[in-house]
Amino acid sequence: MIEIEKKLNPSNESIELIKNDAVFVAHKVMNDILYDYEDFSLIKNDIWLRKRNGKFDLKVSKDKDRKNRFLDIPIAIVSL
């Protein structure tokens, strides 16, 4: 699985257009637990190990200049 995420800053006009045509679909709560060493060596290297709603995910930076920043790798078993 690959997750693609793009952040943007929409204009006020764009926000109004979205609000006018938007329909509420669902409310979803996600419970995340982040794992790292005491010195935060994973996060400092753009490696994010989390357990979301009981499922482990590993988010690894694939591009240090932050243009194409993360590659998501779903994992089943983790040992640190």
C-alpha positions as CSV (number, residue, x, y, z in Angstrom):
1,M,0.0,0.0,0.0
2,I,1.2,3.5,-0.8
3,E,-0.4,6.5,0.7
4,I,0.0,9.8,-1.2
5,E,-0.6,13.0,0.7
6,K,-0.3,16.5,-0.5
7,K,-0.7,19.6,1.7
8,L,-2.0,22.9,0.3
9,N,-3.2,26.3,1.3
10,P,-6.5,26.9,-0.4
11,S,-7.7,30.5,-1.0
12,N,-10.8,31.7,0.9
13,E,-12.7,31.6,-2.4
14,S,-11.7,27.9,-2.9
15,I,-12.8,27.1,0.7
16,E,-16.2,28.7,0.1
17,L,-16.7,26.7,-3.1
18,I,-15.8,23.5,-1.3
19,K,-18.2,24.3,1.6
20,N,-21.0,25.1,-0.8
21,D,-20.8,21.8,-2.6
22,A,-19.5,19.6,0.3
23,V,-21.6,16.9,1.9
24,F,-20.7,15.4,5.2
25,V,-19.8,11.7,4.6
26,A,-18.5,10.3,7.9
27,H,-16.7,11.0,11.2
28,K,-13.7,8.9,11.9
29,V,-11.5,8.8,15.0
30,M,-8.0,7.5,14.7
31,N,-6.0,6.5,17.8
32,D,-2.2,6.7,17.1
33,I,0.7,5.6,19.3
34,L,4.1,6.7,18.0
35,Y,7.2,4.6,18.9
36,D,10.8,5.8,19.0
37,Y,13.9,5.5,21.1
38,E,14.6,7.9,24.0
39,D,16.9,10.0,21.8
40,F,14.1,10.3,19.1
41,S,16.6,8.8,16.5
42,L,13.7,7.5,14.3
43,I,11.8,10.8,14.1
44,K,15.0,12.8,13.7
45,N,15.6,10.7,10.6
46,D,12.1,11.0,9.2
47,I,11.1,7.5,10.2
48,W,7.7,7.3,11.9
49,L,6.6,4.1,13.5
50,R,3.1,4.2,14.7
51,K,0.3,1.9,15.8
52,R,-3.0,3.3,14.4
53,N,-6.2,1.6,15.6
54,G,-4.3,-1.5,16.4
55,K,-2.3,-1.8,13.1
56,F,1.4,-1.0,12.8
57,D,2.6,1.4,10.1
58,L,6.1,2.6,9.2
59,K,6.4,5.9,7.4
60,V,9.9,6.3,5.9
61,S,11.3,9.4,4.2
62,K,12.2,8.7,0.7
63,D,13.4,12.2,-0.3
64,K,15.5,14.2,2.1
65,D,14.8,17.5,0.3
66,R,11.1,17.0,1.3
67,K,9.6,17.2,-2.2
68,N,8.4,13.6,-2.2
69,R,8.8,13.1,1.5
70,F,7.3,9.8,2.6
71,L,6.8,6.3,1.5
72,D,4.4,4.3,3.7
73,I,5.2,0.7,4.5
74,P,2.5,-1.3,6.3
75,I,4.1,-3.8,8.6
76,A,2.7,-6.6,10.7
77,I,5.4,-7.3,13.3
78,V,7.8,-4.8,14.8
79,S,10.6,-5.3,17.4
80,L,12.8,-2.6,18.6
